[in-house]
Amino acid sequence: MALTNAQIQAAYRARHCKNLDTASASRMDMVIDSDSLTALRRMAAHQGLTQRAMLQKLINEAQTALLHTLDGGQQDAYYDRIQAK
């Protein structure tokens, strides 16, 4: 029996997540505005990175900058809001 489009997509996603370069990777599907996507593409190209690597870099740098503004108790509250998987 032929697979449905949903089954084909689910199989692709399962295979794709297994082939990532890190065991702690998670899939994130989202829609962003065109200007933000263009900016991401430009920044990634300028840095010689993939869009994924550029997005990870931006998120990690933003989190580090935020954490430097928080005291110990505020950092604890920040981490307690959402636990890493």
N, C-alpha and C positions, 0 to 999 in steps of 0.2 A: 504494500500500500504506500502511496506517495505521502511525503511529509507535508504538513501545512506550513505556511510561512512562519507562523509563530513557533513551530517546532524547529524549523531550520534556524531561526534567529536564536532560540534558546540554546541549541547545540553549538552555534558559533560563539555565543557569549561564554559558555562553559569551557570550550576549547581555548578561547582567547585569554581568559583569566588564568588558565593553567600554564600558559606560555609566557607569562610576565616575568621580568627579571628579579622580582622580589616575592618572597612568600607572604609578605604582609600587604599585598596589593588588594584593593577593592575597586569594583567597577562603580563609576559615577556617570549617570546619564542626565544631561540638563540642556536647557536652551538658554543662550545668552544673546544680548543684543549684538547687532552687526559691528558697531563701533568697538565694543569690547573684544570681540573675536579678532577684528583686524589689528587691534593693539597687541593682543596676545601673539598673533602671527608675526608681527613686526619685531616685537621684543625677542621672541624665540629665534628668529632669523638673525637678528643683530648679535645675539649672544652665542649663536651656533648651537642652539639646543632644540630638542623637539618641543612641541607645544606642551606635551605632558610634563617634561622636565622643567620648562619655564614656569608653568602653573604651580608645580610643587615648590620651586624655588621662591616664587612670590609669596605663597602661603606661609612657608616656613620662615621667611624673613619678616613678614608682617607679624607672625606670632611671636618671634623673638623680640621684635621692637615693642610689642604690647607688653610682654612679660617684664621687660626692663622698667616699665612704668608702674608696676604693681608691687606692693609689699608682700611679705610671706603669706599672710592670711588671705589677701586678695588672690594670690597665685593659687593657693589651695582651693578657694572657691571657684576659680576659673577651671581648674582641672576636674573638680568634682561635678561640674555641670554636665559634662559629657565624657564618659569613660571611653578610652581607646578600646577597639575590638581586637 
